[in-house]
């Protein structure tokens, strides 16, 4: 089937959704690069780096969920809400840019992220390393802000009822409110301690809110789905999003950096408090805790140190406990899926989505 016919499909496949969204985004990014060039070539550089980051990777999962859900509850062509679907990806990219600043990461999707690219841009201009890092991070913050603004602009261009568009803009605002709260709690957990915020609450606010609940509800809202279906989708997104984050936490420590496209030592060096760490402290003996405490959160960890920490997490049973939590969430999500009113074809697509989220290696 030709790509031009994809908008007529009843049930969209993830790969075809990615083609549609990336084809939609390509001219928009090119236009912004040209508009920035007219202002100043240095502004053009920022948009070029954004384009490089956006095209470097990403499964376009959020836009797929928006399009899939719209098609599950509406007979209208999915092309009518393509801008809203693309808006999900712009918000996601913005959050990744800001998250990399917070986590002090340099790589995203296997390429230099915005902050690292700007350290290169400024290398000959700013001799002091601390100043160079500050200005590079400043440029990255601005890039993220730009994409949040672009997301709202795209929502306004969605070709459905005006009330539905307004509702979708409110959904985006709510998602940003939640993800920022989750990000703050996640950041502070490194120094406030385990009792400051539950890792599951952080997962719900930081990941489930904008990566699952918002795309699902946006697709259903734009399709004018019934309130009962929206409520089920809310629960579906929360449960799947939490399980997705738990899988992400495992990949962040036990994944393969070549596959994930980012460091697998960062969480260990930052002392990031996740459910995995909580489970360790619940299960490990005092001797292992002492070794763990002597290493966890140190920025000068060697590869051997990191491997020691991983072995302790496995030996304590913490890794297995998180795996069990993920499987429990899978069961819950499948029950909710059974209660949703949709075609068997769409139900099968959602089942594939669940498996892709929870069985992934990156």
C-alpha positions in Angstrom: 0.0 0.0 0.0 1.3 3.5 -0.8 2.0 5.9 2.0 -0.5 8.3 0.6 -3.3 5.8 1.3 -2.3 5.3 5.0 -4.9 7.7 6.3 -7.7 5.5 5.0 -6.6 2.5 7.0 -9.1 1.2 9.7 -6.4 0.1 12.1 -3.1 1.7 11.8 0.2 -0.2 12.4 2.9 1.5 14.5 5.4 1.6 11.6 2.9 3.2 9.2 1.9 5.7 11.9 5.6 6.7 12.3 5.8 7.2 8.5 2.8 9.5 8.6 3.9 11.6 11.6 7.5 11.9 10.3 6.3 13.0 6.9 4.1 15.6 8.6 7.0 16.9 10.7 9.6 17.1 8.0 8.3 20.2 6.2 7.4 21.9 9.5 11.0 21.5 10.9 12.4 22.7 7.6 10.1 25.7 7.7 11.2 26.6 11.2 14.9 26.3 10.2 14.3 28.7 7.3 12.4 31.2 9.5 15.1 31.1 12.1 17.8 31.6 9.4 16.1 34.8 8.4 16.4 36.1 11.9 20.0 35.0 12.5 22.2 32.0 11.5 22.9 31.2 15.1 19.1 30.8 15.7 19.1 28.5 12.7 21.7 26.3 14.4 19.3 25.7 17.3 16.5 24.5 15.0 19.0 22.4 13.0 20.0 20.6 16.2 16.4 20.1 17.1 15.8 18.5 13.7 18.8 16.3 14.1 17.6 15.1 17.5 14.0 14.5 16.3 15.1 12.5 13.3 17.7 10.4 15.2 15.3 8.0 16.7 12.1 7.4 18.6 9.3 5.0 18.1 6.6 7.7 17.8 4.6 5.7 20.3 2.6 8.7 21.6 1.4 9.8 18.2 0.5 6.2 17.4 -1.7 5.9 20.5 -3.5 9.2 19.6 -4.2 8.0 16.0 -5.1 4.5 17.0 -7.5 5.7 19.7 -9.1 8.2 17.4 -9.7 5.5 14.8 -11.2 3.2 17.5 -13.9 5.7 18.3 -14.4 7.6 15.0 -15.0 6.8 11.4 -13.4 10.1 10.3 -10.0 9.9 8.5 -7.1 9.9 10.9 -5.4 12.6 8.8 -7.8 15.1 10.3 -6.0 14.8 13.7 -2.5 14.3 12.4 -1.4 17.7 13.9 -2.6 16.7 17.3 -0.7 13.4 17.0 2.5 15.2 16.0 2.0 17.5 19.0 2.5 14.5 21.3 5.9 13.9 19.8 7.0 17.5 20.1 6.0 17.5 23.8 7.9 14.3 24.2 11.0 15.6 22.5 10.8 18.7 24.7 10.6 16.6 27.8 13.6 14.5 26.7 15.7 17.6 26.1 14.9 19.0 29.5 15.3 15.5 31.1 18.8 15.2 29.7 19.8 18.5 31.3 18.5 17.3 34.7 20.2 13.9 34.4 23.4 15.5 33.0 23.3 13.1 30.0 25.0 13.9 26.7 23.5 11.2 24.4 20.0 10.6 23.1 19.0 8.1 20.4 22.7 7.4 20.0 23.6 11.0 19.0 24.7 14.1 20.8 21.7 15.8 22.5 21.1 19.5 22.3 23.2 20.4 25.3 26.2 18.3 24.2 25.9 19.7 20.6 26.0 23.3 22.1 29.1 22.4 24.1 30.8 21.7 20.8 29.4 24.9 19.2 30.7 27.0 22.1 34.1 25.2 22.6 36.1 27.9 20.9 34.0 30.7 22.1 33.8 30.0 25.9 37.2 28.8 27.4 35.8 28.2 30.9 34.2 24.7 31.0 31.6 25.6 33.7 30.5 28.6 31.7 30.4 26.6 28.5 28.2 24.0 30.1 25.9 26.7 31.5 25.3 28.3 28.2 24.9 25.0 26.4 22.3 23.9 28.9 20.6 27.3 28.5 20.3 26.7 24.7 18.8 23.2 25.4 16.2 24.7 27.8 15.2 27.1 25.1 14.9 24.3 22.5 12.6 22.4 24.8 10.5 25.5 25.4 10.1 26.0 21.6 8.8 22.6 21.1 6.2 22.9 23.8 5.0 26.1 22.1 4.9 24.3 18.7 2.8 21.5 20.3 0.1 24.0 21.2 0.2 25.5 17.8 -0.3 22.1 16.1 -3.3 21.4 18.3 -5.0 24.6 17.1 -4.6 23.3 13.5 -6.5 20.0 14.2 -9.5 19.7 11.9 -12.3 18.6 14.3 -14.9 20.4 16.3 -13.6 23.5 18.1 -14.8 22.3 21.5 -12.8 19.1 21.0 -9.7 21.0 20.1 -10.1 23.2 23.2 -10.5 20.1 25.3 -7.3 18.6 23.8 -5.4 21.8 24.6 -6.5 21.4 28.2 -5.4 17.8 28.2 -1.9 18.9 27.0 -1.7 21.5 29.8 -2.7 18.9 32.4 -0.1 16.5 31.1 2.6 19.2 31.3 1.5 20.0 34.9 1.8 16.4 35.9 5.0 15.5 34.1 6.8 18.6 35.6 5.6 17.6 39.1 6.8 14.0 38.5 10.1 15.2 37.2 10.7 17.4 40.2 9.8 14.6 42.6 12.1 12.3 40.7 15.0 14.7 40.8 14.6 15.5 44.5 14.4 11.8 45.4 18.2 11.6 45.0 18.7 13.8 48.1 15.3 14.0 49.9 15.4 10.2 50.6 13.0 7.3 50.0 10.2 8.7 52.0 9.9 11.9 50.0 7.7 10.4 47.3 6.6 7.0 46.2 8.4 5.7 43.0 5.0 4.6 41.7 3.5 8.1 42.2 6.5 9.5 40.3 6.0 7.0 37.5 2.4 7.9 37.3 3.0 11.6 37.1 6.3 11.7 35.2 5.6 9.0 32.6 2.0 7.8 32.5 0.5 11.3 32.4 2.0 12.6 29.2 3.2 9.5 27.5 0.1 7.4 27.8 -2.9 9.0 29.4 -2.7 12.2 27.4 -2.3 10.6 24.0 -5.1 8.1 24.6 -7.5 10.6 26.0 -6.6 13.1 23.3 -7.4 10.6 20.5 -10.7 9.6 22.2 -11.6 13.3 23.0 -11.1 14.3 19.4 -13.3 11.4 18.4 -16.0 12.5 20.8 -15.9 9.2 22.7 -18.3 8.5 25.5 -17.3 9.5 29.1 -17.3 5.9 30.2 -14.7 5.0 27.5 -12.6 8.0 28.5 -12.6 6.8 32.1 -11.5 3.4 31.1 -8.7 4.8 28.9 -7.5 7.0 31.8 -7.1 3.9 33.9 -5.6 1.9 31.0 -3.0 4.7 30.4 -2.1 5.0 34.1 -1.5 1.3 34.5 0.4 0.8 31.2 2.4 4.0 31.8 3.6 2.9 35.3 4.6 -0.5 34.0 6.4 1.2 31.0 8.4 3.3 33.5 9.3 0.3 35.6 10.6 -1.4 32.4 12.5 1.8 31.6 14.1 1.8 35.1 15.2 -1.8 34.5 16.6 -0.9 31.1 18.3 2.1 32.6 20.5 -0.2 34.7 20.4 -3.6 33.0 19.9 -2.6 29.3 22.4 -2.5 26.5 23.6 1.1 25.8 24.0 0.3 22.1 20.4 -0.7 22.0 18.8 1.9 24.3 20.9 4.8 22.8 21.8 6.1 26.2 24.1 5.4 29.2 23.1 2.5 31.5 25.3 3.9 34.3 23.6 7.3 34.7 20.9 6.2 37.2 23.6 4.5 39.3 25.8 7.5 39.3 23.0 9.9 40.1 21.6 7.7 42.9 18.2 7.7 41.3 15.6 6.4 43.6 13.2 4.0 41.8 11.1 1.1 42.8 14.0 -1.1 42.0 16.1 0.6 44.7 13.3 0.6 47.2 12.9 -3.2 46.7 16.6 -3.6 47.2 16.5 -1.9 50.6 13.5 -4.0 51.6 15.2 -7.3 50.6 19.0 -7.0 50.9 21.0 -8.1 54.0 23.0 -5.5 55.9 26.3 -6.5 54.4 25.0 -5.9 50.9 23.4 -2.7 51.9 26.7 -1.4 53.2 28.5 -2.2 49.9 25.6 -0.7 48.0 25.6 2.5 50.0 29.3 3.0 49.5 28.9 3.1 45.8 25.4 4.2 44.8 25.1 7.8 43.8 28.9 8.4 43.2 29.7 10.2 40.0 33.1 8.6 39.8 31.9 5.0 39.5 34.0 2.7 37.4 32.5 0.0 35.1 33.4 -2.5 37.8 31.6 -0.5 40.5 28.5 -0.4 38.3 28.6 -4.1 37.7 28.9 -4.7 41.5 25.7 -2.6 42.0 23.8 -4.5 39.4 24.8 -7.8 40.9 23.6 -6.7 44.3 20.3 -5.6 42.8 19.8 -9.1 41.3 21.0 -11.0 44.3 18.6 -9.2 46.6 15.7 -10.1 44.5 14.9 -6.5 43.7 15.1 -7.0 39.9 12.7 -10.0 40.1 10.3 -8.0 42.3 10.0 -5.2 39.7 9.5 -7.7 37.0 6.6 -9.2 39.0 5.2 -5.7 39.4 5.3 -5.2 35.7 3.5 -8.5 35.1 0.8 -7.5 37.6 0.2 -4.2 35.8 0.0 -6.2 32.5 -2.8 -8.3 34.0 -4.7 -5.2 35.1 -4.3 -3.5 31.8 -5.7 -6.6 29.9 -8.8 -6.5 32.1 -9.4 -2.9 31.3 -8.9 -3.6 27.6 -11.6 -6.3 27.8 -14.0 -3.6 29.1 -13.4 -1.1 26.3 -15.9 -0.9 23.5 -14.1 -1.3 20.2 -13.7 -3.6 17.2 -11.7 -6.9 17.5 -9.1 -5.4 15.1 -8.6 -2.4 17.4 -8.4 -4.7 20.4 -5.7 -6.7 18.8 -3.8 -3.5 18.0 -4.0 -2.5 21.6 -2.8 -5.9 22.7 0.2 -5.6 20.5 0.8 -2.1 21.9 0.8 -3.5 25.5 3.3 -6.2 24.5 5.5 -3.7 22.7 5.6 -1.5 25.8 6.3 -4.1 28.4 8.6 -6.5 26.4 10.8 -3.9 24.9 14.6 -3.8 25.0 14.9 -0.1 24.4 
